[in-house]
Amino acid sequence: EIIAGTNPTDPGSALRLSFRLLSAENRIALRWPSILGRTYTVESTPALGPPGDWHTAVSNLGGSGGLIEWQEPVPENTVRYYRLGVTQD
């Protein structure tokens, strides 16, 4: 909670990764609220399994204090799972 910059006593304060499909472009757009002084990493995997199966999709995204959106091309009929990591600068 401290590193993510969320408030543990506020149920509405959470680090949430949301997505939308950009079907015309075969892309997925991931977005989340960011905090200044934090750095974000997005990892992905094609299947849920052993912890070592996650791969860095993008890293070193600096927090802006607003929403961050990152997009990735996704071929049709592809399954991907994403997770968001955060570190304090």
C-alpha positions in Angstrom: 0.0 0.0 0.0 2.8 2.5 0.9 4.7 1.8 -2.3 1.6 1.8 -4.5 0.5 5.1 -2.9 -2.9 3.8 -2.0 -4.8 4.3 1.3 -5.4 1.0 3.1 -8.4 2.5 5.0 -10.2 3.6 1.8 -11.8 0.8 -0.2 -11.9 3.0 -3.3 -8.1 3.6 -3.1 -6.5 0.7 -5.0 -4.0 0.1 -7.7 -6.2 -1.2 -10.5 -5.1 -2.2 -14.0 -8.0 -1.7 -16.5 -8.0 -2.6 -20.2 -9.9 -2.0 -23.4 -9.6 -3.7 -26.7 -8.9 -1.6 -29.8 -10.3 -4.2 -32.2 -9.9 -2.1 -35.3 -6.1 -2.0 -34.6 -5.7 -5.4 -32.9 -4.3 -3.7 -29.9 -5.0 -3.8 -26.2 -4.8 -0.5 -24.1 -4.0 -0.9 -20.4 -4.4 2.0 -18.1 -4.0 2.7 -14.4 -3.8 5.7 -12.0 -0.2 6.7 -11.3 1.6 8.5 -8.5 4.5 10.9 -8.9 7.7 9.3 -7.6 6.7 5.8 -8.6 7.9 3.7 -11.5 5.6 1.1 -13.1 6.2 -2.2 -14.9 3.7 -4.3 -16.9 4.3 -8.0 -17.2 2.5 -10.5 -19.4 2.1 -14.3 -19.8 0.1 -16.4 -22.3 -1.0 -18.8 -19.5 -1.3 -18.8 -15.8 1.3 -21.3 -14.4 4.7 -21.3 -12.7 5.8 -17.9 -11.4 8.7 -17.8 -13.8 6.4 -17.6 -16.8 5.9 -13.8 -16.6 7.8 -11.6 -19.1 8.3 -7.9 -18.9 6.1 -6.2 -21.5 7.2 -2.6 -20.6 9.2 -1.1 -17.8 10.5 2.2 -16.4 7.2 4.0 -16.9 7.4 7.0 -14.6 4.3 8.1 -12.6 2.7 11.3 -13.7 0.1 11.8 -11.0 -2.6 11.0 -13.6 -3.7 8.0 -15.7 -1.0 6.1 -17.6 -2.1 4.3 -20.8 0.1 1.8 -22.5 -0.8 -0.1 -25.7 0.4 -3.4 -27.1 -0.5 -5.2 -30.4 -2.3 -8.5 -29.8 -2.7 -11.0 -32.6 -6.2 -12.4 -33.0 -7.1 -15.5 -31.0 -4.3 -14.8 -28.5 -4.8 -15.1 -24.7 -2.7 -12.8 -22.5 -2.7 -12.1 -18.8 -1.2 -8.9 -17.4 0.0 -7.7 -14.0 1.3 -4.4 -12.9 4.3 -3.8 -10.6 5.2 -0.5 -8.9 8.4 0.6 -7.2 9.0 3.8 -5.2 11.7 6.1 -6.7 
